[in-house]
Amino acid sequence: MRVVIFDLGNVIVPFDFMICCRRLADYSPHSPDDIYQHIFKLALIHDYEQGRLTSKEFFAGLSAELELKLDFARFCPIWEDIFTENSAVSRIIASLQNGYRLFLLSNTNELHFEYIYRKYAVMKLFAEYILSYKVGHMKPDPHIFEQALKLAGVPANEIIYVDDIHKYAEVAKEMGICGVHFTSASKLEQELNSYGIKLDI
């Protein structure tokens, strides 16, 4: 194995979107549950995560939909601050950095990624970042994995891909990549060991 690619959300940084929804409810006539449903039924979020909208355009559309009474500057920390770090996974990543090229591949948006990059030191350990809002494709679209393969420049079977969503790990497998379904740091360590990767943690 020469390249290890990690998903971001719920692998390196678990998140709770309801934190954001509860905070937005202070500025909206909608309940937190309604806000959650609105956000994820709208094409707006998918357009934003595929780079078709700027952060300010996304905010404007969401603000109109949810009747938000706050400005962009106040919205940003509410939207961003929903993550924690899985420190056990970060230790695994740190232990890999000298022997393997590390990539990050994620469905994400500009505000979330930039916030996570600023906040968590582990984010600086990656050689490449394949981000949906940068490449214009979201998992499970094979195009985002093709971008990773192009950047890796090695045969697909020399790449491991780690994702908490089983379907996405399976798409990677269909492309010849060694897909690993993430459930816990301890299980991930076992999976990596099965590929001959010994961790010094």
N, C-alpha and C positions, 0 to 999 in steps of 0.2 A: 504493500500500500504506500502511496506517495502523497495523496491529497485527502484531507478530511474536511468535509463541508457540514456546517451546522446551520440548522434553522435557528431563528431568534426567539420569537414569542413562545412561551411555555416550554422552552428548552433551556435557554440561557437566562431569559427574564420572564418568569410567570407574570401574568397580568390579570386584572379584574376590571372589566369595562364598566361594571356597575358603579364603581367609584366615580368615574367621570359622569355617568348619568345622574347619580344622586346630586352631584355638585351643580350640574347644569339645570336641574329642576328648581334650584333657587332663583334662576333667571328666566324661567319658562312656565307657562300655564300647564304644561304636561307633566305627568308623573314620571319618576325614574324608569319604570317599566315601559311606559309609552315611548319615552325618549329612546330607550334601547331598541325597541321594535322599529321606530322610525329610522334610526341610523342604519340598521342592517337590512331594511327592506328597500332602501333607496339606492338607485344607481350611483348616486353621488359618491358614496364611500369607495365603490369599485373604480370609478373614474379617477378619484384622488389617488388611490393606491396603484393605479397604472400610469400616473403622471399626466393625465389629461387635464387636470385642474391644478392650479397653484394652491398653496395653503390658504391664501386670502380668498380665492374663488370658492374653495371648499367651505370655508367659514361663512361666507356670504350666503351660499345655498343652504347650509345647515341652519343658519340663523333665521332665514326666512321660513323654513319648514317647521322649526320648533318655536318660532316667535321669541327668540332669545333677546333679552334686554341686557346685553353686555357687549363690549368692544373686543376687537381681535386680541389686543394685548392681555386682557383679562381671560379670554378664552384659552389662550395657548397653554398656560400651566394646568388648567383644568383638564384639557385634552391629553396632556403629556404625562401627568403624574399618576400613572396607574400600574407601574411596574415595580417589581422587586427583583433581586438577583438570586439565582440559584448558585450559591457559592460553591457547592460540590461540583457542578458542571464547569464553573469557571476554573477550578483547580485542575480538572481533566484537560481543559483547553490549554492551560498554562504548561502542563506536563508534556503536551504534544508539540509545542511550538518549535523546539529545536530539531525534531526528527521528521516533521511533516509540514507540508504547505497547508495552511488553514484558510478556508474560505467561509464566508457567511452568505446564505441564500435565504431570502425572506420575502413574504408578502408583507409590505409595510408602506408607510407614508413618510413624507418629509419631516413633519413635526415629530413624530414618534422616533424615527431613526436618529435624527440629530440630537434629541433629548437623551436617548439611551447612549449614544456615542460620547456625549459630554459627561455623562454621569458615571459610567462603569468602565473601569480601566481595562477589563478583559476585551473590550471592543477594539482596542488598539493592537491586538495580537494577530489580527487577520490580514492576510496578504491581499485578498480580493473581496469585494462586496457586490453580490448580485442581488439587487433590490428591485422589487416589482415596479416601484414608481420611477426608477431610473431606466429599466430595460423595456417597460411598456407591456409586460406580460406578468400574469399571476399564476402561481401553482393552482391547479394541476396542469396547466398548459405546458407541454413539452418544451416550448421555446425558451422558457427560463432556465431549464436544465441544459439545453443546448448551449446557452450562453456560458454556463459554468464549465461545460466540457471544452468549449473553445478556449477559455481562459486557462484551464488546467493544462491542456496540451499533452495529456497522457491518456493511455487507453482507459475506457470507462471502468474496467474491472480493477483498476488501481486506485479507484476513488471510493470513499465511504461517504454516504450522506445520511445525516441524522435528523429526523423530524418527528414531532409528537403526533402528527396526523398520519394514521396508517396508510390512507389512500395516497398521500404524497410520497411516502417512502416506497410504495409499490410502483408508482410512476417512474421513480428513479431506477428501480429494478428492471422495469420494462426497457429502459434505455441502456442496460448493461452495468449500471452503477450498483454498488453494494449498498442497498437501502436498509437502514436500521430504524425501526419504530421505537422512539424514545418513550419510556414510561418512568424511569427514575435514573439517578446518577449511578447507583450501584449496578443496576441492570446494564446500563450503557458501558460501564467498565468491563463487565463480563462479555458483552458483545464485541467490544474492541479487542479484548484478549483472544476471542475466538478467531479473529482475523490476524493474530500474531502481533498485536500492538500491546506492549507492556508499558504500563503507566508507573511513573515514579512520583507517587503522591502520598 
